[in-house]
Amino acid sequence: MARYPINLRYPREWRDSPQALQRLPMLTASGQQITLGAVADIGVSAGPPMLRSENGRLSGWVYVDVRGRDLASTARDLQQQVARQVKLKAGMTVSYSGQYEFLERANARLMWVVPATLLIIFVLLYLTFGRFSEAGLIMLTLPFALSGGVWLLYLLDFNLSVATGVGFIALAGVSAEFGVIMLLYLKNAWTARQDAGSEEDRDLLEAIGEGAVLRVRPKVMTVAVIIAGLLPILWGSGTGSEVMKRIAAPMVGGMITAPLLSMLVLPAAYWLMKRRR
């Protein structure tokens, strides 16, 4: 005779022991009273502490803690190993949830948030300068300004995540601001020379030097204030520090390369763009 597990829950006085369950009275179809022990084997067996269901289907959970590597690559490796080694029966499915599911949703949002942010920055730059060449010049310098954040993430052994993406978006805005202010100073200095009747390349070099020097002290002060505000977050160890560190790291690293780029590379690029052919 085949045996099938039956899940029942009786009052405590009937389920304190297997012997009590064996004495449980039952009525047969003919009305005769018998005990449960006469028709069933009563015993204790190991099983799950509770039965879970998801969308009306029984489900089981396997918890995985990830240490020393990023969550996305770990989930991809798990998916490959499960697909290769686990043979699912009919009606069984495998899904990955938890932080990985939230990460996938956030990455899907960042896929359109980042391009939209860069487009907004470019439109604002064009509205400020009125020329695609000058707006494109600042946009082309952004990857070099963000390189400091990439190097600091590498040195701190931080993996790319949603938090670091937020930090890079903030760094892109600050870097664009540095470039805009520097370019405005360069343009104002060169416009003043042109109004005075100076059109030679030597005058352009002097105007660039004059405009760039005016921005050195304010830029150093701005960078010092930003770094002083972010270093405590980067060194903190309290609640939520794991996320805040990854937001602050790109900003701290970018505050080294972005000012150098705007003070050294941007004036040189402006000279190449405005000099006589």
C-alpha positions as CSV (number, residue, x, y, z in Angstrom):
1,M,0.0,0.0,0.0
2,A,1.4,3.4,-0.9
3,R,2.0,5.8,1.9
4,Y,1.3,9.6,1.5
5,P,2.2,12.3,4.1
6,I,-0.8,14.0,5.7
7,N,-0.4,17.4,7.4
8,L,-2.8,17.8,10.3
9,R,-2.9,19.8,13.5
10,Y,-4.8,18.5,16.5
11,P,-5.3,20.1,19.9
12,R,-2.4,19.9,22.2
13,E,-3.8,17.1,24.4
14,W,-4.0,14.9,21.3
15,R,-0.6,15.7,19.9
16,D,1.8,15.7,22.9
17,S,3.2,12.3,21.9
18,P,2.9,9.7,19.2
19,Q,1.2,7.4,21.7
20,A,-1.5,9.9,22.2
21,L,-2.1,10.2,18.5
22,Q,-2.3,6.4,18.2
23,R,-5.2,6.5,20.6
24,L,-7.1,9.1,18.6
25,P,-10.7,7.8,18.0
26,M,-12.0,7.5,14.5
27,L,-15.3,6.4,12.8
28,T,-15.3,4.1,9.8
29,A,-17.7,4.3,7.0
30,S,-19.8,1.7,8.7
31,G,-20.0,3.6,11.9
32,Q,-17.5,1.5,13.8
33,Q,-15.2,3.3,16.2
34,I,-11.5,2.5,15.9
35,T,-8.2,4.3,16.8
36,L,-5.8,6.0,14.5
37,G,-3.0,3.6,15.4
38,A,-5.0,0.7,13.9
39,V,-4.9,2.1,10.4
40,A,-1.8,4.4,10.4
41,D,1.8,4.3,11.5
42,I,2.5,7.2,13.8
43,G,6.1,8.5,14.0
44,V,8.3,11.7,14.1
45,S,10.2,12.7,11.0
46,A,12.3,15.8,10.1
47,G,10.8,18.3,7.8
48,P,10.6,22.0,7.1
49,P,9.5,24.2,10.0
50,M,6.8,25.7,7.8
51,L,5.3,25.5,4.4
52,R,5.6,28.6,2.2
53,S,3.7,29.5,-1.0
54,E,4.2,32.1,-3.6
55,N,1.4,32.9,-6.0
56,G,-0.4,29.8,-5.0
57,R,2.6,27.5,-5.5
58,L,4.7,25.8,-2.9
59,S,8.1,27.5,-2.6
60,G,11.5,26.9,-0.9
61,W,14.2,29.4,-0.1
62,V,18.0,29.1,-0.3
63,Y,19.8,32.0,1.4
64,V,23.2,33.0,0.0
65,D,25.5,35.6,1.6
66,V,28.1,37.2,-0.7
67,R,31.4,38.4,0.6
68,G,34.5,39.5,-1.3
69,R,32.9,40.0,-4.7
70,D,30.1,41.9,-6.4
71,L,26.5,40.7,-6.2
72,A,25.8,40.8,-10.0
73,S,28.7,38.5,-11.0
74,T,27.9,36.1,-8.2
75,A,24.3,35.8,-9.3
76,R,25.3,35.2,-12.9
77,D,27.7,32.4,-11.8
78,L,24.9,30.9,-9.7
79,Q,22.5,31.0,-12.6
80,Q,25.0,29.3,-14.9
81,Q,25.8,26.6,-12.4
82,V,22.1,25.9,-11.6
83,A,21.2,25.8,-15.2
84,R,24.0,23.3,-15.9
85,Q,23.8,21.0,-12.9
86,V,20.2,21.1,-11.6
87,K,17.5,19.3,-13.6
88,L,14.1,20.7,-12.7
89,K,11.0,18.5,-12.7
90,A,7.8,19.4,-14.4
91,G,6.1,22.4,-12.7
92,M,9.3,23.5,-10.9
93,T,10.9,26.9,-11.5
94,V,13.9,28.8,-10.1
95,S,13.9,32.6,-9.5
96,Y,16.5,34.9,-7.9
97,S,15.2,37.5,-5.4
98,G,16.5,39.7,-2.6
99,Q,19.1,42.3,-3.1
100,Y,19.9,41.0,-6.6
101,E,16.4,41.7,-7.7
102,F,16.5,45.2,-6.3
103,L,19.9,45.7,-8.1
104,E,18.5,44.6,-11.4
105,R,15.6,47.1,-11.1
106,A,18.0,49.9,-10.2
107,N,20.3,49.1,-13.1
108,A,17.4,49.1,-15.4
109,R,16.5,52.6,-14.2
110,L,20.1,53.8,-14.5
111,M,20.2,52.7,-18.1
112,W,18.0,55.6,-19.0
113,V,18.7,57.9,-16.0
114,V,22.4,58.3,-16.9
115,P,21.9,59.2,-20.6
116,A,19.1,61.5,-19.7
117,T,21.3,63.2,-17.1
118,L,24.1,63.7,-19.7
119,L,21.6,65.0,-22.2
120,I,20.2,67.5,-19.7
121,I,23.8,68.7,-19.0
122,F,24.5,69.1,-22.7
123,V,21.3,71.1,-23.2
124,L,22.1,73.4,-20.3
125,L,25.6,73.9,-21.6
126,Y,24.3,74.8,-25.0
127,L,21.8,77.3,-23.5
128,T,24.6,78.8,-21.6
129,F,27.2,79.2,-24.4
130,G,25.0,79.2,-27.5
131,R,27.5,77.0,-29.4
132,F,27.7,73.3,-29.9
133,S,31.5,73.4,-30.0
134,E,31.9,74.9,-26.5
135,A,29.2,72.7,-25.0
136,G,30.8,69.6,-26.7
137,L,34.2,70.6,-25.4
138,I,33.0,70.4,-21.8
139,M,31.1,67.1,-22.5
140,L,34.3,65.6,-24.0
141,T,36.3,66.4,-20.9
142,L,33.8,64.7,-18.5
143,P,35.2,61.2,-18.9
144,F,38.7,62.4,-18.0
145,A,37.3,64.3,-15.0
146,L,35.5,61.0,-13.8
147,S,38.7,59.0,-14.1
148,G,39.8,60.0,-10.5
149,G,36.6,58.4,-9.1
150,V,37.3,55.2,-11.1
151,W,40.9,55.0,-9.7
152,L,39.7,55.6,-6.1
153,L,37.1,52.8,-6.4
154,Y,39.9,50.5,-7.6
155,L,42.2,51.4,-4.8
156,L,39.4,50.9,-2.2
157,D,38.4,47.7,-3.8
158,F,34.8,48.9,-4.3
159,N,32.7,47.2,-6.9
160,L,30.4,49.1,-9.2
161,S,26.9,49.4,-7.8
162,V,23.9,51.6,-7.7
163,A,25.5,53.7,-4.9
164,T,28.7,54.3,-7.0
165,G,26.5,55.2,-10.0
166,V,24.8,57.9,-7.9
167,G,28.2,59.2,-6.9
168,F,29.4,59.4,-10.5
169,I,26.2,61.2,-11.5
170,A,26.9,63.8,-8.8
171,L,30.5,64.0,-9.8
172,A,29.5,64.6,-13.4
173,G,27.4,67.6,-12.4
174,V,30.2,69.1,-10.3
175,S,32.8,68.5,-13.1
176,A,30.5,70.2,-15.6
177,E,30.1,73.1,-13.3
178,F,33.9,73.5,-13.0
179,G,34.2,73.4,-16.8
180,V,31.4,76.0,-17.3
181,I,32.9,78.5,-14.9
182,M,36.4,78.1,-16.3
183,L,35.2,78.5,-19.9
184,L,33.2,81.6,-19.0
185,Y,36.3,83.2,-17.4
186,L,38.3,82.3,-20.5
187,K,35.7,83.7,-22.8
188,N,35.3,86.9,-20.9
189,A,39.1,87.5,-20.8
190,W,39.4,86.8,-24.6
191,T,36.3,89.0,-25.4
192,A,37.9,91.9,-23.4
193,R,41.1,91.5,-25.5
194,Q,39.2,91.5,-28.7
195,D,37.3,94.6,-27.7
196,A,40.6,96.3,-27.1
197,G,41.7,95.4,-30.7
198,S,43.9,92.4,-29.9
199,E,43.5,89.5,-32.3
200,E,46.9,87.8,-32.3
201,D,47.6,84.3,-30.9
202,R,49.9,85.9,-28.4
203,D,47.0,87.9,-27.1
204,L,44.9,84.8,-26.9
205,L,47.5,83.1,-24.8
206,E,47.7,86.0,-22.4
207,A,43.9,86.1,-22.2
208,I,43.8,82.4,-21.4
209,G,46.5,82.8,-18.7
210,E,44.6,85.7,-17.2
211,G,41.3,84.0,-17.1
212,A,42.7,80.7,-15.8
213,V,44.6,82.3,-13.0
214,L,41.5,84.1,-11.7
215,R,39.9,80.7,-11.1
216,V,42.7,79.0,-9.2
217,R,41.9,80.3,-5.7
218,P,38.1,79.8,-5.9
219,K,38.5,76.3,-7.3
220,V,41.0,75.3,-4.6
221,M,38.6,76.5,-1.9
222,T,35.6,74.7,-3.5
223,V,37.6,71.4,-3.8
224,A,38.9,71.7,-0.2
225,V,35.3,72.2,1.2
226,I,33.9,69.3,-0.8
227,I,36.7,66.9,0.2
228,A,36.5,68.0,3.9
229,G,32.8,67.3,3.9
230,L,33.1,63.9,2.2
231,L,36.2,62.4,4.0
232,P,34.3,61.8,7.2
233,I,31.7,59.9,5.2
234,L,34.4,57.9,3.5
235,W,36.0,57.0,6.8
236,G,32.8,56.4,8.7
237,S,31.8,53.0,10.1
238,G,28.3,53.6,11.5
239,T,24.9,52.4,10.3
240,G,24.5,52.9,6.5
241,S,28.2,53.6,6.0
242,E,28.6,50.8,3.5
243,V,26.3,52.6,1.1
244,M,27.5,56.1,1.9
245,K,31.1,55.2,1.3
246,R,30.4,54.1,-2.2
247,I,28.5,57.3,-2.9
248,A,31.3,59.5,-1.5
249,A,34.3,57.6,-3.1
250,P,33.7,58.7,-6.7
251,M,33.3,62.3,-5.5
252,V,36.5,62.3,-3.5
253,G,38.5,60.8,-6.3
254,G,37.0,63.1,-8.9
255,M,37.8,66.1,-6.8
256,I,41.5,65.4,-7.7
257,T,41.2,65.0,-11.4
258,A,38.3,67.3,-12.2
259,P,40.0,70.6,-11.0
260,L,43.3,69.6,-12.7
261,L,41.4,69.0,-15.9
262,S,39.6,72.3,-15.8
263,M,42.7,74.3,-14.9
264,L,45.2,72.6,-17.3
265,V,43.5,70.7,-20.0
266,L,40.5,73.0,-20.7
267,P,42.5,76.1,-21.3
268,A,44.8,74.2,-23.7
269,A,41.7,72.8,-25.5
270,Y,40.3,76.4,-25.7
271,W,43.6,77.6,-27.2
272,L,43.4,74.9,-29.9
273,M,39.8,75.8,-30.7
274,K,40.3,79.6,-30.8
275,R,43.8,80.0,-32.3
276,R,44.3,81.2,-35.8
277,R,44.4,78.5,-38.4
